[in-house]
């Protein structure tokens, strides 16, 4: 017959300390960040056709157009102006520049989480006053905002999204546009030059930087920068396997 001695409190504490510790559920900010990332992966490819869902936009959202390339372009503030500006960009691009079925293929995504906290107003002001794409070189900004940086390019000739049409098959024909004109939104039609051959492969590339609010549940600042227009008379290989976009 075995006699088991009762546990002493010290033994219980020791055993408790030896129990495996499961990870503590992360904060709501972490969960919100995951939701935002999933939303961007699904919605960014369609930004030439549809705006981002309104529930993910801060009411005082700031849109920055080419701050590194064209720092004189004023920022756009407020969800109404943000949506209006994006609709105007979509109309301009798909009417004169790119096939209206073109998608934005995500080629790279990077997430940098905030290491310190500030109020939403301070976060936005820091972003507006900073014109650097490389936030690591900007120590006064980088610790405070959670940033999602997305590199993207539009469809190449032969992409399934274009349904056997060409990249330059815009609604009103293919015209010559530079990046500066593309994002200035006020482009006199008489200054447009129509292309003689719309079979040219036309690709737009760029970077989006989404900066989130303090709860990581809204986009507070959206920066569009590093935009380039690439035109090529030769078809590109492996058009369906470069970059991520739903249905690619």
C-alpha positions as CSV (number, residue, x, y, z in Angstrom):
1,X,0.0,0.0,0.0
2,X,1.4,3.3,-1.0
3,X,0.9,6.4,1.0
4,X,0.9,9.7,-0.9
5,X,2.0,12.7,1.1
6,X,0.0,15.9,0.5
7,X,1.5,18.6,-1.6
8,X,2.9,21.6,0.2
9,X,2.2,25.1,-1.1
10,X,5.8,25.5,-2.2
11,X,5.6,22.3,-4.2
12,X,2.4,23.5,-5.9
13,X,4.1,26.8,-6.8
14,X,7.1,24.9,-8.2
15,X,4.9,22.6,-10.3
16,X,2.8,25.6,-11.6
17,X,6.0,27.3,-12.7
18,X,6.9,24.2,-14.7
19,X,3.6,24.1,-16.6
20,X,3.9,25.0,-20.3
21,X,2.9,28.6,-20.9
22,X,0.7,29.2,-23.8
23,X,1.0,32.5,-25.7
24,X,-1.2,35.3,-24.4
25,X,-3.7,36.4,-27.0
26,X,-2.3,39.4,-28.8
27,X,-3.9,42.8,-28.5
28,X,-6.8,44.0,-30.6
29,X,-4.3,46.1,-32.6
30,X,-2.6,42.9,-33.8
31,X,-5.9,41.4,-34.9
32,X,-6.9,44.7,-36.6
33,X,-3.6,44.8,-38.5
34,X,-4.2,41.3,-39.8
35,X,-7.7,42.3,-41.0
36,X,-6.3,45.4,-42.8
37,X,-3.6,43.3,-44.5
38,X,-6.1,40.8,-45.7
39,X,-8.4,43.6,-47.0
40,X,-5.5,45.2,-48.9
41,X,-4.4,42.0,-50.5
42,X,-7.9,41.6,-51.8
43,X,-8.8,45.2,-52.7
44,X,-5.6,46.8,-53.9
45,X,-5.6,44.8,-57.2
46,X,-8.9,46.4,-58.1
47,X,-8.1,50.0,-57.3
48,X,-8.4,51.0,-60.9
49,X,-12.0,50.0,-60.8
50,X,-13.1,50.4,-57.1
51,X,-12.2,52.5,-54.1
52,X,-11.2,50.9,-50.8
53,X,-14.0,49.9,-48.4
54,X,-15.2,52.9,-46.5
55,X,-15.2,51.1,-43.1
56,X,-11.4,50.9,-43.3
57,X,-10.9,54.7,-44.0
58,X,-10.4,57.3,-41.3
59,X,-12.7,60.3,-41.6
60,X,-9.7,62.6,-41.8
61,X,-7.7,60.3,-44.1
62,X,-4.8,62.0,-45.9
63,X,-3.8,61.2,-49.5
64,X,-0.3,62.1,-50.5
65,X,0.5,62.1,-54.2
66,X,4.2,61.7,-55.2
67,X,5.7,63.4,-52.2
68,X,9.2,62.2,-53.0
69,X,8.9,62.9,-56.8
70,X,6.7,66.0,-56.8
71,X,6.8,67.5,-53.2
72,X,4.9,70.6,-54.3
73,X,1.6,68.7,-54.9
74,X,-0.7,69.5,-51.9
75,X,-2.0,66.8,-49.7
76,X,-5.7,65.8,-49.9
77,X,-7.5,65.5,-46.5
78,X,-10.8,64.0,-45.7
79,X,-12.6,60.8,-46.7
80,X,-14.9,62.6,-49.2
81,X,-12.0,64.3,-51.1
82,X,-10.0,61.0,-50.9
83,X,-12.8,59.1,-52.6
84,X,-13.4,61.8,-55.2
85,X,-9.7,62.0,-56.1
86,X,-9.5,58.3,-56.5
87,X,-12.5,58.1,-58.7
88,X,-11.0,60.9,-60.8
89,X,-7.7,59.0,-61.1
90,X,-9.5,55.8,-62.1
91,X,-11.5,57.6,-64.8
92,X,-8.4,59.4,-66.2
93,X,-6.2,56.2,-66.2
94,X,-8.8,53.9,-67.8
95,X,-10.1,56.5,-70.3
96,X,-6.8,57.6,-71.8
97,X,-4.0,55.5,-70.6
98,X,-4.7,51.8,-69.6
99,X,-7.1,49.1,-70.4
100,X,-10.1,49.5,-68.0
101,X,-9.8,45.8,-67.1
102,X,-6.1,46.3,-65.9
103,X,-5.4,45.2,-62.3
104,X,-2.6,46.1,-59.9
105,X,-0.4,43.1,-59.3
106,X,1.2,43.1,-55.9
107,X,4.9,42.4,-56.3
108,X,6.0,43.0,-52.7
109,X,4.5,43.8,-49.3
110,X,6.2,44.9,-46.2
111,X,4.8,45.6,-42.7
112,X,6.5,47.7,-40.1
113,X,4.7,48.0,-36.8
114,X,4.8,51.0,-34.6
115,X,7.1,50.9,-31.6
116,X,5.7,53.9,-29.8
117,X,2.4,55.6,-29.6
118,X,1.0,59.1,-30.4
119,X,-2.4,60.5,-30.9
120,X,-4.0,60.1,-34.3
121,X,-3.6,63.9,-35.1
122,X,0.2,63.7,-34.3
123,X,0.5,60.6,-36.4
124,X,-1.1,62.3,-39.4
125,X,1.0,65.5,-39.0
126,X,4.2,63.5,-38.8
127,X,3.3,61.8,-42.1
128,X,2.4,65.0,-43.9
129,X,5.6,66.7,-42.9
130,X,7.8,63.9,-44.0
131,X,8.5,63.3,-47.7
132,X,10.8,60.3,-47.5
133,X,9.9,56.9,-48.9
134,X,12.6,55.1,-46.9
135,X,11.1,55.5,-43.4
136,X,14.2,53.9,-41.8
137,X,16.0,57.1,-42.6
138,X,13.4,59.1,-40.8
139,X,13.7,58.2,-37.1
140,X,11.2,60.9,-36.0
141,X,8.5,59.1,-38.0
142,X,9.2,55.4,-38.1
143,X,8.6,54.5,-34.5
144,X,5.1,55.9,-34.4
145,X,3.0,54.5,-37.2
146,X,2.2,51.0,-38.4
147,X,3.0,51.1,-42.1
148,X,2.0,48.7,-44.9
149,X,4.1,49.3,-48.0
150,X,3.0,47.7,-51.2
151,X,4.9,47.6,-54.5
152,X,2.7,47.0,-57.5
153,X,2.6,47.1,-61.3
154,X,-0.3,46.9,-63.8
155,X,-1.0,44.0,-66.1
156,X,1.4,43.1,-68.9
157,X,0.3,42.2,-72.4
158,X,-1.2,38.7,-72.4
159,X,-2.4,38.9,-68.8
160,X,-5.6,37.0,-68.3
161,X,-7.3,40.1,-66.8
162,X,-7.2,41.8,-70.2
163,X,-9.2,39.1,-72.1
164,X,-6.9,39.1,-75.1
165,X,-6.9,42.9,-75.3
166,X,-3.8,45.1,-75.0
167,X,-2.6,47.1,-72.0
168,X,-3.0,50.4,-73.8
169,X,-6.6,49.7,-75.0
170,X,-8.2,52.5,-72.9
171,X,-11.8,53.4,-73.3
172,X,-11.2,56.5,-75.4
173,X,-8.0,55.3,-77.1
174,X,-4.4,55.2,-76.1
175,X,-2.7,58.6,-75.4
176,X,0.7,59.8,-74.3
177,X,0.7,60.8,-70.6
178,X,3.5,61.3,-68.2
179,X,3.3,60.5,-64.5
180,X,3.2,64.2,-63.6
181,X,0.1,64.8,-65.8
182,X,-1.4,61.5,-64.6
183,X,-1.6,62.6,-61.0
184,X,-2.4,66.3,-61.4
185,X,-6.0,65.6,-62.3
186,X,-6.4,68.7,-64.4
187,X,-5.4,67.6,-67.9
188,X,-6.7,69.6,-70.9
189,X,-7.8,67.2,-73.6
190,X,-6.3,69.3,-76.3
191,X,-2.8,68.6,-74.9
192,X,-3.2,64.8,-75.3
193,X,-1.4,63.1,-78.1
194,X,-3.0,59.9,-79.4
195,X,-0.7,56.9,-80.0
196,X,-0.6,55.6,-83.6
197,X,-0.2,52.0,-82.4
198,X,-2.0,50.8,-79.2
199,X,-0.3,47.4,-79.4
200,X,2.6,48.9,-77.3
201,X,2.9,47.3,-73.9
202,X,2.2,50.0,-71.3
203,X,2.8,49.3,-67.6
204,X,2.4,51.6,-64.6
205,X,4.4,50.8,-61.5
206,X,4.5,52.4,-58.1
207,X,4.4,52.1,-54.3
208,X,1.5,52.5,-51.9
209,X,2.3,53.3,-48.2
210,X,-0.7,52.8,-45.9
211,X,-0.2,54.3,-42.4
212,X,-2.7,53.2,-39.8
213,X,-4.3,54.9,-36.9
214,X,-3.5,54.1,-33.2
215,X,-5.9,51.2,-33.2
216,X,-4.7,49.8,-36.5
217,X,-8.3,49.6,-37.7
218,X,-8.4,52.5,-40.1
219,X,-6.1,53.9,-42.8
220,X,-5.0,57.4,-41.7
221,X,-2.6,58.2,-44.5
222,X,-2.3,56.8,-48.0
223,X,0.8,57.7,-50.0
224,X,1.3,57.1,-53.7
225,X,4.9,57.4,-54.8
226,X,7.7,56.1,-56.9
227,X,5.4,55.9,-60.0
228,X,6.9,55.0,-63.3
229,X,5.5,54.5,-66.8
230,X,7.1,51.7,-68.8
231,X,6.4,51.2,-72.5
232,X,7.7,48.3,-74.5
233,X,7.1,47.3,-78.1
234,X,8.0,43.7,-77.3
235,X,5.7,41.3,-75.4
236,X,6.7,40.2,-71.9
237,X,7.3,36.6,-71.0
238,X,5.4,34.7,-68.2
239,X,2.8,37.4,-68.0
240,X,0.5,35.4,-65.7
241,X,3.1,34.5,-63.1
242,X,4.6,37.8,-62.1
243,X,3.0,39.5,-59.1
244,X,-0.1,38.7,-57.2
245,X,-3.6,39.7,-58.1
246,X,-6.9,37.7,-57.6
247,X,-7.5,35.6,-60.7
248,X,-4.0,36.0,-62.1
